Amino acid sequence: MARVVVDVMPKPEILDPQGKAITGSLSRMGFDGLNVRQGKRFEIEVDGGVTEERLVQVKEAAEKLLANTVIESFTVHIEDN
Amino acid sequence: MARVVVDVMPKPEILDPQGKAITGSLSRMGFDGLNVRQGKRFEIEVDGGVTEERLVQVKEAAEKLLANTVIESFTVHIEDN
């Protein structure tokens, strides 16, 4: 059955302290040359399967709740699980 | 230039209170029939580009820092940005 995935990331111009902290930790652990940005991933099971209407609904839910669109951007895609 | 993405999700058998809370909020907002699980997404820029060795390095970094492999599982894939 398919599910919808919403990926939420901080906008490029926004400071990403979590990502910076992880990059620093990785470097201290010997993992050099990796620059990390951290975001959120939402996996959404949709009752009755993924239809166009449902996809519009998920995009609206992402705009209203899953992402803070002032500082974050999001993408929506369908995945087979 | 390509980047590496690490997606981290709670293991299916693990309780996901954040996902449950979001599912409840969405339902109260009128978005019924959506069952949400929340995880983390890491976008990793790799100095010198993505090679097999770098991919192995990122997998190791995911195991050691990005995911708590007791309660989370992760996948690694390459994305063009």
Backbone of each chain as nested JSON, in Angstrom:
{
  "chains": [
    {"id": "A", "residues": [
      {"number": 1, "name": "MET", "atoms": {"N": [0.855, -1.177, 0.0], "CA": [0.0, 0.0, 0.0], "C": [0.901, 1.241, 0.0]}},
      {"number": 2, "name": "ALA", "atoms": {"N": [0.486, 2.294, -0.693], "CA": [1.325, 3.489, -0.774], "C": [1.111, 4.332, 0.477]}},
      {"number": 3, "name": "ARG", "atoms": {"N": [2.097, 5.13, 0.774], "CA": [1.961, 6.132, 1.843], "C": [2.515, 7.448, 1.326]}},
      {"number": 4, "name": "VAL", "atoms": {"N": [2.186, 8.519, 2.028], "CA": [2.67, 9.846, 1.637], "C": [3.777, 10.246, 2.613]}},
      {"number": 5, "name": "VAL", "atoms": {"N": [4.857, 10.794, 2.071], "CA": [5.967, 11.244, 2.915], "C": [6.108, 12.76, 2.765]}},
      {"number": 6, "name": "VAL", "atoms": {"N": [6.189, 13.448, 3.887], "CA": [6.437, 14.897, 3.896], "C": [7.816, 15.122, 4.518]}},
      {"number": 7, "name": "ASP", "atoms": {"N": [8.697, 15.718, 3.734], "CA": [10.032, 16.049, 4.235], "C": [10.085, 17.551, 4.519]}},
      {"number": 8, "name": "VAL", "atoms": {"N": [10.463, 17.898, 5.722], "CA": [10.512, 19.309, 6.146], "C": [11.954, 19.669, 6.49]}},
      {"number": 9, "name": "MET", "atoms": {"N": [12.475, 20.726, 5.847], "CA": [13.849, 21.155, 6.122], "C": [13.872, 22.655, 6.441]}},
      {"number": 10, "name": "PRO", "atoms": {"N": [14.847, 23.095, 7.256], "CA": [14.996, 24.537, 7.462], "C": [15.336, 25.215, 6.128]}},
      {"number": 11, "name": "LYS", "atoms": {"N": [14.777, 26.411, 5.904], "CA": [15.119, 27.131, 4.673], "C": [16.622, 27.405, 4.654]}},
      {"number": 12, "name": "PRO", "atoms": {"N": [17.242, 27.434, 3.465], "CA": [18.71, 27.573, 3.378], "C": [19.246, 28.789, 4.135]}},
      {"number": 13, "name": "GLU", "atoms": {"N": [18.476, 29.885, 4.1], "CA": [18.999, 31.117, 4.719], "C": [18.845, 31.111, 6.249]}},
      {"number": 14, "name": "ILE", "atoms": {"N": [18.156, 30.096, 6.767], "CA": [17.913, 30.036, 8.207], "C": [19.054, 29.292, 8.903]}},
      {"number": 15, "name": "LEU", "atoms": {"N": [19.54, 29.816, 10.017], "CA": [20.594, 29.159, 10.799], "C": [20.086, 27.789, 11.274]}},
      {"number": 16, "name": "ASP", "atoms": {"N": [20.932, 26.761, 11.183], "CA": [20.515, 25.408, 11.579], "C": [21.437, 24.926, 12.705]}},
      {"number": 17, "name": "PRO", "atoms": {"N": [21.183, 25.389, 13.94], "CA": [22.097, 25.045, 15.037], "C": [22.238, 23.537, 15.262]}},
      {"number": 18, "name": "GLN", "atoms": {"N": [21.122, 22.805, 15.077], "CA": [21.197, 21.343, 15.259], "C": [22.168, 20.74, 14.241]}},
      {"number": 19, "name": "GLY", "atoms": {"N": [22.001, 21.165, 13.007], "CA": [22.88, 20.64, 11.968], "C": [24.336, 20.973, 12.249]}},
      {"number": 20, "name": "LYS", "atoms": {"N": [24.562, 22.213, 12.717], "CA": [25.948, 22.65, 13.026], "C": [26.514, 21.79, 14.166]}},
      {"number": 21, "name": "ALA", "atoms": {"N": [25.681, 21.531, 15.175], "CA": [26.149, 20.742, 16.338], "C": [26.509, 19.321, 15.89]}},
      {"number": 22, "name": "ILE", "atoms": {"N": [25.69, 18.747, 15.019], "CA": [25.951, 17.379, 14.553], "C": [27.214, 17.355, 13.696]}},
      {"number": 23, "name": "THR", "atoms": {"N": [27.352, 18.368, 12.838], "CA": [28.554, 18.439, 12.001], "C": [29.798, 18.474, 12.876]}},
      {"number": 24, "name": "GLY", "atoms": {"N": [29.74, 19.277, 13.947], "CA": [30.879, 19.376, 14.871], "C": [31.156, 18.05, 15.569]}},
      {"number": 25, "name": "SER", "atoms": {"N": [30.099, 17.389, 16.036], "CA": [30.284, 16.099, 16.722], "C": [30.881, 15.069, 15.777]}},
      {"number": 26, "name": "LEU", "atoms": {"N": [30.369, 15.027, 14.56], "CA": [30.892, 14.05, 13.593], "C": [32.383, 14.298, 13.346]}},
      {"number": 27, "name": "SER", "atoms": {"N": [32.733, 15.569, 13.241], "CA": [34.141, 15.906, 12.985], "C": [35.008, 15.443, 14.154]}},
      {"number": 28, "name": "ARG", "atoms": {"N": [34.533, 15.662, 15.374], "CA": [35.312, 15.209, 16.55], "C": [35.395, 13.694, 16.616]}},
      {"number": 29, "name": "MET", "atoms": {"N": [34.419, 13.019, 16.001], "CA": [34.444, 11.547, 16.001], "C": [35.288, 11.007, 14.842]}},
      {"number": 30, "name": "GLY", "atoms": {"N": [35.838, 11.95, 14.048], "CA": [36.711, 11.515, 12.95], "C": [36.015, 11.486, 11.593]}},
      {"number": 31, "name": "PHE", "atoms": {"N": [34.743, 11.89, 11.543], "CA": [34.013, 11.925, 10.265], "C": [34.131, 13.333, 9.683]}},
      {"number": 32, "name": "ASP", "atoms": {"N": [35.267, 13.582, 9.025], "CA": [35.497, 14.924, 8.485], "C": [34.832, 15.089, 7.125]}},
      {"number": 33, "name": "GLY", "atoms": {"N": [34.637, 16.375, 6.732], "CA": [34.154, 16.681, 5.392], "C": [32.685, 16.392, 5.18]}},
      {"number": 34, "name": "LEU", "atoms": {"N": [31.932, 16.233, 6.273], "CA": [30.477, 16.018, 6.14], "C": [29.771, 17.235, 6.726]}},
      {"number": 35, "name": "ASN", "atoms": {"N": [28.925, 17.886, 5.928], "CA": [28.207, 19.072, 6.396], "C": [26.719, 18.723, 6.489]}},
      {"number": 36, "name": "VAL", "atoms": {"N": [26.19, 18.706, 7.706], "CA": [24.865, 18.128, 7.954], "C": [23.801, 19.202, 8.193]}},
      {"number": 37, "name": "ARG", "atoms": {"N": [22.636, 19.015, 7.599], "CA": [21.455, 19.824, 7.943], "C": [20.378, 18.849, 8.407]}},
      {"number": 38, "name": "GLN", "atoms": {"N": [19.684, 19.218, 9.51], "CA": [18.693, 18.284, 10.063], "C": [17.281, 18.82, 9.849]}},
      {"number": 39, "name": "GLY", "atoms": {"N": [16.382, 17.923, 9.454], "CA": [14.975, 18.288, 9.284], "C": [14.094, 17.178, 9.833]}},
      {"number": 40, "name": "LYS", "atoms": {"N": [12.828, 17.215, 9.428], "CA": [11.869, 16.224, 9.915], "C": [11.302, 15.424, 8.742]}},
      {"number": 41, "name": "ARG", "atoms": {"N": [10.952, 14.167, 9.061], "CA": [10.332, 13.319, 8.038], "C": [9.024, 12.791, 8.627]}},
      {"number": 42, "name": "PHE", "atoms": {"N": [7.936, 12.947, 7.877], "CA": [6.636, 12.436, 8.316], "C": [6.172, 11.365, 7.334]}},
      {"number": 43, "name": "GLU", "atoms": {"N": [5.895, 10.184, 7.86], "CA": [5.332, 9.121, 7.023], "C": [3.849, 9.042, 7.351]}},
      {"number": 44, "name": "ILE", "atoms": {"N": [3.005, 9.197, 6.34], "CA": [1.56, 9.308, 6.577], "C": [0.818, 8.169, 5.867]}},
      {"number": 45, "name": "GLU", "atoms": {"N": [0.2, 7.304, 6.679], "CA": [-0.678, 6.258, 6.116], "C": [-2.035, 6.924, 5.893]}},
      {"number": 46, "name": "VAL", "atoms": {"N": [-2.599, 6.694, 4.704], "CA": [-3.856, 7.366, 4.365], "C": [-4.971, 6.327, 4.266]}},
      {"number": 47, "name": "ASP", "atoms": {"N": [-6.006, 6.476, 5.101], "CA": [-7.159, 5.558, 5.013], "C": [-7.738, 5.633, 3.605]}},
      {"number": 48, "name": "GLY", "atoms": {"N": [-7.968, 4.451, 3.044], "CA": [-8.622, 4.411, 1.737], "C": [-7.667, 4.645, 0.577]}},
      {"number": 49, "name": "GLY", "atoms": {"N": [-6.369, 4.743, 0.896], "CA": [-5.38, 4.858, -0.18], "C": [-5.168, 6.292, -0.637]}},
      {"number": 50, "name": "VAL", "atoms": {"N": [-4.068, 6.466, -1.402], "CA": [-3.644, 7.822, -1.788], "C": [-4.338, 8.243, -3.089]}},
      {"number": 51, "name": "THR", "atoms": {"N": [-5.22, 9.229, -2.982], "CA": [-5.882, 9.783, -4.178], "C": [-5.429, 11.237, -4.342]}},
      {"number": 52, "name": "GLU", "atoms": {"N": [-5.799, 11.861, -5.46], "CA": [-5.421, 13.258, -5.69], "C": [-5.955, 14.143, -4.551]}},
      {"number": 53, "name": "GLU", "atoms": {"N": [-7.228, 13.873, -4.179], "CA": [-7.831, 14.688, -3.096], "C": [-7.029, 14.527, -1.811]}},
      {"number": 54, "name": "ARG", "atoms": {"N": [-6.641, 13.275, -1.535], "CA": [-5.884, 13.019, -0.287], "C": [-4.546, 13.749, -0.317]}},
      {"number": 55, "name": "LEU", "atoms": {"N": [-3.94, 13.79, -1.51], "CA": [-2.629, 14.445, -1.638], "C": [-2.76, 15.939, -1.358]}},
      {"number": 56, "name": "VAL", "atoms": {"N": [-3.856, 16.527, -1.88], "CA": [-4.123, 17.949, -1.611], "C": [-4.314, 18.153, -0.108]}},
      {"number": 57, "name": "GLN", "atoms": {"N": [-5.02, 17.205, 0.509], "CA": [-5.282, 17.287, 1.954], "C": [-3.965, 17.249, 2.75]}},
      {"number": 58, "name": "VAL", "atoms": {"N": [-3.063, 16.356, 2.345], "CA": [-1.774, 16.221, 3.059], "C": [-0.95, 17.505, 2.89]}},
      {"number": 59, "name": "LYS", "atoms": {"N": [-0.996, 18.073, 1.683], "CA": [-0.239, 19.321, 1.452], "C": [-0.777, 20.43, 2.357]}},
      {"number": 60, "name": "GLU", "atoms": {"N": [-2.09, 20.467, 2.501], "CA": [-2.699, 21.48, 3.376], "C": [-2.29, 21.238, 4.832]}},
      {"number": 61, "name": "ALA", "atoms": {"N": [-2.307, 19.96, 5.234], "CA": [-1.908, 19.61, 6.614], "C": [-0.447, 19.996, 6.844]}},
      {"number": 62, "name": "ALA", "atoms": {"N": [0.384, 19.787, 5.828], "CA": [1.812, 20.138, 5.959], "C": [1.951, 21.649, 6.154]}},
      {"number": 63, "name": "GLU", "atoms": {"N": [1.198, 22.409, 5.363], "CA": [1.283, 23.873, 5.458], "C": [0.797, 24.382, 6.82]}},
      {"number": 64, "name": "LYS", "atoms": {"N": [-0.254, 23.724, 7.335], "CA": [-0.87, 24.25, 8.566], "C": [-0.231, 23.733, 9.847]}},
      {"number": 65, "name": "LEU", "atoms": {"N": [0.338, 22.49, 9.78], "CA": [0.816, 21.918, 11.057], "C": [2.231, 21.336, 10.995]}},
      {"number": 66, "name": "LEU", "atoms": {"N": [2.516, 20.573, 9.926], "CA": [3.78, 19.82, 9.933], "C": [4.996, 20.726, 9.727]}},
      {"number": 67, "name": "ALA", "atoms": {"N": [4.821, 21.807, 8.976], "CA": [5.956, 22.706, 8.72], "C": [5.622, 24.115, 9.2]}},
      {"number": 68, "name": "ASN", "atoms": {"N": [6.629, 24.807, 9.711], "CA": [6.485, 26.24, 10.007], "C": [7.007, 26.964, 8.767]}},
      {"number": 69, "name": "THR", "atoms": {"N": [6.1, 27.339, 7.887], "CA": [6.509, 27.791, 6.549], "C": [7.247, 29.128, 6.563]}},
      {"number": 70, "name": "VAL", "atoms": {"N": [7.34, 29.75, 7.735], "CA": [8.145, 30.983, 7.82], "C": [9.63, 30.626, 7.745]}},
      {"number": 71, "name": "ILE", "atoms": {"N": [10.015, 29.534, 8.406], "CA": [11.439, 29.181, 8.473], "C": [11.745, 27.827, 7.849]}},
      {"number": 72, "name": "GLU", "atoms": {"N": [10.694, 27.109, 7.431], "CA": [10.913, 25.775, 6.866], "C": [10.255, 25.647, 5.5]}},
      {"number": 73, "name": "SER", "atoms": {"N": [10.824, 24.75, 4.676], "CA": [10.157, 24.413, 3.411], "C": [9.871, 22.908, 3.439]}},
      {"number": 74, "name": "PHE", "atoms": {"N": [8.897, 22.462, 2.657], "CA": [8.585, 21.03, 2.685], "C": [8.345, 20.5, 1.279]}},
      {"number": 75, "name": "THR", "atoms": {"N": [8.544, 19.203, 1.136], "CA": [8.207, 18.532, -0.116], "C": [7.318, 17.335, 0.248]}},
      {"number": 76, "name": "VAL", "atoms": {"N": [6.458, 16.964, -0.7], "CA": [5.533, 15.842, -0.487], "C": [5.742, 14.834, -1.608]}},
      {"number": 77, "name": "HIS", "atoms": {"N": [5.897, 13.562, -1.246], "CA": [5.975, 12.547, -2.319], "C": [5.325, 11.248, -1.843]}},
      {"number": 78, "name": "ILE", "atoms": {"N": [5.016, 10.383, -2.793], "CA": [4.36, 9.109, -2.48], "C": [5.411, 8.01, -2.48]}},
      {"number": 79, "name": "GLU", "atoms": {"N": [5.329, 7.129, -1.506], "CA": [6.275, 6.003, -1.409], "C": [5.492, 4.703, -1.286]}},
      {"number": 80, "name": "ASP", "atoms": {"N": [5.994, 3.654, -1.934], "CA": [5.392, 2.337, -1.711], "C": [6.037, 1.758, -0.46]}},
      {"number": 81, "name": "ASN", "atoms": {"N": [5.231, 1.209, 0.443], "CA": [5.939, 0.613, 1.62], "C": [5.821, -0.905, 1.622]}}
    ]},
    {"id": "B", "residues": [
      {"number": 1, "name": "MET", "atoms": {"N": [25.371, 19.088, -7.772], "CA": [26.209, 18.207, -6.951], "C": [25.295, 17.3, -6.12]}},
      {"number": 2, "name": "ALA", "atoms": {"N": [25.726, 16.049, -5.938], "CA": [24.892, 15.104, -5.198], "C": [25.106, 15.308, -3.702]}},
      {"number": 3, "name": "ARG", "atoms": {"N": [24.09, 14.898, -2.949], "CA": [24.249, 14.867, -1.491], "C": [23.696, 13.538, -0.984]}},
      {"number": 4, "name": "VAL", "atoms": {"N": [24.026, 13.219, 0.249], "CA": [23.54, 11.981, 0.852], "C": [22.43, 12.334, 1.838]}},
      {"number": 5, "name": "VAL", "atoms": {"N": [21.338, 11.546, 1.796], "CA": [20.232, 11.778, 2.724], "C": [20.086, 10.555, 3.628]}},
      {"number": 6, "name": "VAL", "atoms": {"N": [20.007, 10.801, 4.917], "CA": [19.76, 9.736, 5.898], "C": [18.38, 9.979, 6.51]}},
      {"number": 7, "name": "ASP", "atoms": {"N": [17.503, 9.016, 6.318], "CA": [16.159, 9.092, 6.914], "C": [16.104, 8.162, 8.126]}},
      {"number": 8, "name": "VAL", "atoms": {"N": [15.735, 8.717, 9.257], "CA": [15.678, 7.956, 10.514], "C": [14.232, 7.919, 11.001]}},
      {"number": 9, "name": "MET", "atoms": {"N": [13.713, 6.703, 11.235], "CA": [12.331, 6.573, 11.724], "C": [12.301, 5.679, 12.96]}},
      {"number": 10, "name": "PRO", "atoms": {"N": [11.332, 5.896, 13.864], "CA": [11.189, 4.959, 14.983], "C": [10.854, 3.563, 14.442]}},
      {"number": 11, "name": "LYS", "atoms": {"N": [11.388, 2.537, 15.074], "CA": [11.06, 1.174, 14.633], "C": [9.556, 0.947, 14.811]}},
      {"number": 12, "name": "PRO", "atoms": {"N": [8.936, 0.136, 13.934], "CA": [7.476, -0.036, 13.967], "C": [6.934, -0.44, 15.341]}},
      {"number": 13, "name": "GLU", "atoms": {"N": [7.706, -1.262, 16.057], "CA": [7.185, -1.765, 17.342], "C": [7.335, -0.733, 18.471]}},
      {"number": 14, "name": "ILE", "atoms": {"N": [8.01, 0.372, 18.175], "CA": [8.255, 1.375, 19.217], "C": [7.109, 2.394, 19.228]}},
      {"number": 15, "name": "LEU", "atoms": {"N": [6.637, 2.748, 20.407], "CA": [5.581, 3.763, 20.541], "C": [6.092, 5.098, 19.978]}},
      {"number": 16, "name": "ASP", "atoms": {"N": [5.252, 5.794, 19.229], "CA": [5.661, 7.065, 18.609], "C": [4.735, 8.178, 19.12]}},
      {"number": 17, "name": "PRO", "atoms": {"N": [4.984, 8.668, 20.349], "CA": [4.077, 9.66, 20.929], "C": [3.93, 10.927, 20.083]}},
      {"number": 18, "name": "GLN", "atoms": {"N": [5.044, 11.335, 19.454], "CA": [4.966, 12.55, 18.617], "C": [4.006, 12.312, 17.446]}},
      {"number": 19, "name": "GLY", "atoms": {"N": [4.159, 11.166, 16.823], "CA": [3.286, 10.853, 15.693], "C": [1.83, 10.797, 16.12]}},
      {"number": 20, "name": "LYS", "atoms": {"N": [1.609, 10.193, 17.297], "CA": [0.224, 10.083, 17.816], "C": [-0.335, 11.493, 18.075]}},
      {"number": 21, "name": "ALA", "atoms": {"N": [0.481, 12.353, 18.657], "CA": [0.02, 13.718, 18.996], "C": [-0.336, 14.477, 17.72]}},
      {"number": 22, "name": "ILE", "atoms": {"N": [0.478, 14.321, 16.691], "CA": [0.222, 15.013, 15.422], "C": [-1.038, 14.458, 14.764]}},
      {"number": 23, "name": "THR", "atoms": {"N": [-1.171, 13.122, 14.808], "CA": [-2.369, 12.506, 14.23], "C": [-3.619, 13.074, 14.901]}},
      {"number": 24, "name": "GLY", "atoms": {"N": [-3.566, 13.203, 16.24], "CA": [-4.702, 13.756, 16.982], "C": [-4.986, 15.205, 16.605]}},
      {"number": 25, "name": "SER", "atoms": {"N": [-3.922, 16.001, 16.519], "CA": [-4.103, 17.419, 16.163], "C": [-4.705, 17.55, 14.772]}},
      {"number": 26, "name": "LEU", "atoms": {"N": [-4.188, 16.771, 13.829], "CA": [-4.715, 16.841, 12.46], "C": [-6.205, 16.483, 12.441]}},
      {"number": 27, "name": "SER", "atoms": {"N": [-6.547, 15.465, 13.218], "CA": [-7.954, 15.044, 13.253], "C": [-8.827, 16.165, 13.804]}},
      {"number": 28, "name": "ARG", "atoms": {"N": [-8.366, 16.819, 14.855], "CA": [-9.138, 17.947, 15.441], "C": [-9.217, 19.128, 14.468]}},
      {"number": 29, "name": "MET", "atoms": {"N": [-8.25, 19.209, 13.542], "CA": [-8.258, 20.301, 12.552], "C": [-9.097, 19.917, 11.329]}},
      {"number": 30, "name": "GLY", "atoms": {"N": [-9.658, 18.691, 11.386], "CA": [-10.518, 18.275, 10.279], "C": [-9.829, 17.396, 9.256]}},
      {"number": 31, "name": "PHE", "atoms": {"N": [-8.552, 17.062, 9.501], "CA": [-7.826, 16.186, 8.581], "C": [-7.947, 14.746, 9.075]}},
      {"number": 32, "name": "ASP", "atoms": {"N": [-9.074, 14.119, 8.762], "CA": [-9.316, 12.753, 9.251], "C": [-8.651, 11.724, 8.347]}},
      {"number": 33, "name": "GLY", "atoms": {"N": [-8.451, 10.513, 8.92], "CA": [-7.98, 9.392, 8.117], "C": [-6.497, 9.455, 7.77]}},
      {"number": 34, "name": "LEU", "atoms": {"N": [-5.746, 10.314, 8.486], "CA": [-4.292, 10.387, 8.253], "C": [-3.585, 9.876, 9.507]}},
      {"number": 35, "name": "ASN", "atoms": {"N": [-2.736, 8.842, 9.345], "CA": [-2.018, 8.284, 10.49], "C": [-0.536, 8.604, 10.32]}},
      {"number": 36, "name": "VAL", "atoms": {"N": [-0.003, 9.438, 11.232], "CA": [1.323, 10.046, 11.027], "C": [2.378, 9.408, 11.932]}},
      {"number": 37, "name": "ARG", "atoms": {"N": [3.555, 9.143, 11.358], "CA": [4.719, 8.775, 12.166], "C": [5.802, 9.814, 11.859]}},
      {"number": 38, "name": "GLN", "atoms": {"N": [6.487, 10.282, 12.927], "CA": [7.495, 11.332, 12.72], "C": [8.899, 10.788, 12.914]}},
      {"number": 39, "name": "GLY", "atoms": {"N": [9.802, 11.188, 12.013], "CA": [11.22, 10.812, 12.148], "C": [12.084, 12.003, 11.814]}},
      {"number": 40, "name": "LYS", "atoms": {"N": [13.359, 11.715, 11.541], "CA": [14.32, 12.779, 11.247], "C": [14.884, 12.572, 9.848]}},
      {"number": 41, "name": "ARG", "atoms": {"N": [15.227, 13.711, 9.231], "CA": [15.853, 13.675, 7.9], "C": [17.149, 14.47, 7.989]}},
      {"number": 42, "name": "PHE", "atoms": {"N": [18.26, 13.844, 7.55], "CA": [19.555, 14.528, 7.535], "C": [20.018, 14.655, 6.088]}},
      {"number": 43, "name": "GLU", "atoms": {"N": [20.291, 15.892, 5.672], "CA": [20.87, 16.119, 4.351], "C": [22.346, 16.396, 4.563]}},
      {"number": 44, "name": "ILE", "atoms": {"N": [23.188, 15.618, 3.897], "CA": [24.627, 15.687, 4.147], "C": [25.375, 16.048, 2.865]}},
      {"number": 45, "name": "GLU", "atoms": {"N": [25.993, 17.249, 2.889], "CA": [26.874, 17.643, 1.779], "C": [28.233, 17.01, 2.069]}},
      {"number": 46, "name": "VAL", "atoms": {"N": [28.811, 16.383, 1.016], "CA": [30.067, 15.656, 1.227], "C": [31.179, 16.356, 0.453]}},
      {"number": 47, "name": "ASP", "atoms": {"N": [32.214, 16.819, 1.193], "CA": [33.358, 17.452, 0.519], "C": [33.956, 16.47, -0.478]}},
      {"number": 48, "name": "GLY", "atoms": {"N": [34.192, 16.952, -1.68], "CA": [34.847, 16.113, -2.688], "C": [33.886, 15.166, -3.391]}},
      {"number": 49, "name": "GLY", "atoms": {"N": [32.575, 15.293, -3.076], "CA": [31.588, 14.489, -3.807], "C": [31.37, 13.119, -3.192]}},
      {"number": 50, "name": "VAL", "atoms": {"N": [30.276, 12.479, -3.638], "CA": [29.859, 11.211, -3.024], "C": [30.55, 10.034, -3.718]}},
      {"number": 51, "name": "THR", "atoms": {"N": [31.429, 9.366, -2.979], "CA": [32.094, 8.164, -3.488], "C": [31.632, 6.973, -2.641]}},
      {"number": 52, "name": "GLU", "atoms": {"N": [32.005, 5.752, -3.061], "CA": [31.63, 4.559, -2.288], "C": [32.168, 4.657, -0.858]}},
      {"number": 53, "name": "GLU", "atoms": {"N": [33.431, 5.111, -0.745], "CA": [34.042, 5.222, 0.599], "C": [33.239, 6.205, 1.443]}},
      {"number": 54, "name": "ARG", "atoms": {"N": [32.839, 7.319, 0.817], "CA": [32.084, 8.344, 1.568], "C": [30.74, 7.781, 2.03]}},
      {"number": 55, "name": "LEU", "atoms": {"N": [30.138, 6.951, 1.161], "CA": [28.825, 6.379, 1.507], "C": [28.955, 5.461, 2.724]}},
      {"number": 56, "name": "VAL", "atoms": {"N": [30.06, 4.684, 2.725], "CA": [30.319, 3.795, 3.871], "C": [30.505, 4.651, 5.126]}},
      {"number": 57, "name": "GLN", "atoms": {"N": [31.213, 5.773, 4.953], "CA": [31.477, 6.672, 6.082], "C": [30.16, 7.232, 6.639]}},
      {"number": 58, "name": "VAL", "atoms": {"N": [29.258, 7.623, 5.738], "CA": [27.978, 8.198, 6.176], "C": [27.145, 7.135, 6.902]}},
      {"number": 59, "name": "LYS", "atoms": {"N": [27.181, 5.912, 6.392], "CA": [26.433, 4.822, 7.057], "C": [26.959, 4.608, 8.472]}},
      {"number": 60, "name": "GLU", "atoms": {"N": [28.271, 4.668, 8.611], "CA": [28.878, 4.499, 9.93], "C": [28.478, 5.657, 10.857]}},
      {"number": 61, "name": "ALA", "atoms": {"N": [28.489, 6.874, 10.299], "CA": [28.101, 8.05, 11.09], "C": [26.631, 7.929, 11.516]}},
      {"number": 62, "name": "ALA", "atoms": {"N": [25.791, 7.393, 10.629], "CA": [24.365, 7.216, 10.952], "C": [24.221, 6.234, 12.1]}},
      {"number": 63, "name": "GLU", "atoms": {"N": [24.98, 5.134, 12.026], "CA": [24.899, 4.11, 13.077], "C": [25.376, 4.663, 14.429]}},
      {"number": 64, "name": "LYS", "atoms": {"N": [26.436, 5.473, 14.393], "CA": [27.046, 5.918, 15.646], "C": [26.397, 7.162, 16.249]}},
      {"number": 65, "name": "LEU", "atoms": {"N": [25.83, 8.04, 15.37], "CA": [25.36, 9.319, 15.927], "C": [23.947, 9.707, 15.497]}},
      {"number": 66, "name": "LEU", "atoms": {"N": [23.662, 9.56, 14.191], "CA": [22.398, 10.118, 13.687], "C": [21.18, 9.308, 14.137]}},
      {"number": 67, "name": "ALA", "atoms": {"N": [21.355, 8.008, 14.297], "CA": [20.22, 7.169, 14.717], "C": [20.554, 6.436, 16.009]}},
      {"number": 68, "name": "ASN", "atoms": {"N": [19.542, 6.264, 16.851], "CA": [19.7, 5.391, 18.028], "C": [19.179, 4.025, 17.588]}},
      {"number": 69, "name": "THR", "atoms": {"N": [20.075, 3.15, 17.185], "CA": [19.675, 1.92, 16.493], "C": [18.93, 0.94, 17.404]}},
      {"number": 70, "name": "VAL", "atoms": {"N": [18.834, 1.261, 18.7], "CA": [18.028, 0.408, 19.583], "C": [16.539, 0.632, 19.279]}},
      {"number": 71, "name": "ILE", "atoms": {"N": [16.166, 1.878, 19.038], "CA": [14.737, 2.192, 18.853], "C": [14.428, 2.774, 17.473]}},
      {"number": 72, "name": "GLU", "atoms": {"N": [15.488, 3.029, 16.685], "CA": [15.265, 3.633, 15.366], "C": [15.93, 2.815, 14.27]}},
      {"number": 73, "name": "SER", "atoms": {"N": [15.36, 2.92, 13.057], "CA": [16.037, 2.321, 11.894], "C": [16.304, 3.459, 10.916]}},
      {"number": 74, "name": "PHE", "atoms": {"N": [17.287, 3.282, 10.031], "CA": [17.608, 4.367, 9.095], "C": [17.853, 3.817, 7.697]}},
      {"number": 75, "name": "THR", "atoms": {"N": [17.644, 4.685, 6.72], "CA": [18.003, 4.345, 5.34], "C": [18.886, 5.482, 4.813]}},
      {"number": 76, "name": "VAL", "atoms": {"N": [19.739, 5.125, 3.865], "CA": [20.669, 6.099, 3.277], "C": [20.463, 6.107, 1.774]}},
      {"number": 77, "name": "HIS", "atoms": {"N": [20.317, 7.283, 1.18], "CA": [20.243, 7.319, -0.295], "C": [20.884, 8.615, -0.797]}},
      {"number": 78, "name": "ILE", "atoms": {"N": [21.199, 8.62, -2.083], "CA": [21.852, 9.773, -2.707], "C": [20.797, 10.588, -3.448]}},
      {"number": 79, "name": "GLU", "atoms": {"N": [20.896, 11.89, -3.295], "CA": [19.952, 12.792, -3.991], "C": [20.738, 13.834, -4.765]}},
      {"number": 80, "name": "ASP", "atoms": {"N": [20.222, 14.204, -5.954], "CA": [20.816, 15.337, -6.676], "C": [20.176, 16.585, -6.12]}},
      {"number": 81, "name": "ASN", "atoms": {"N": [20.965, 17.616, -5.806], "CA": [20.271, 18.843, -5.305], "C": [20.378, 19.971, -6.3]}}
    ]}
  ]
}
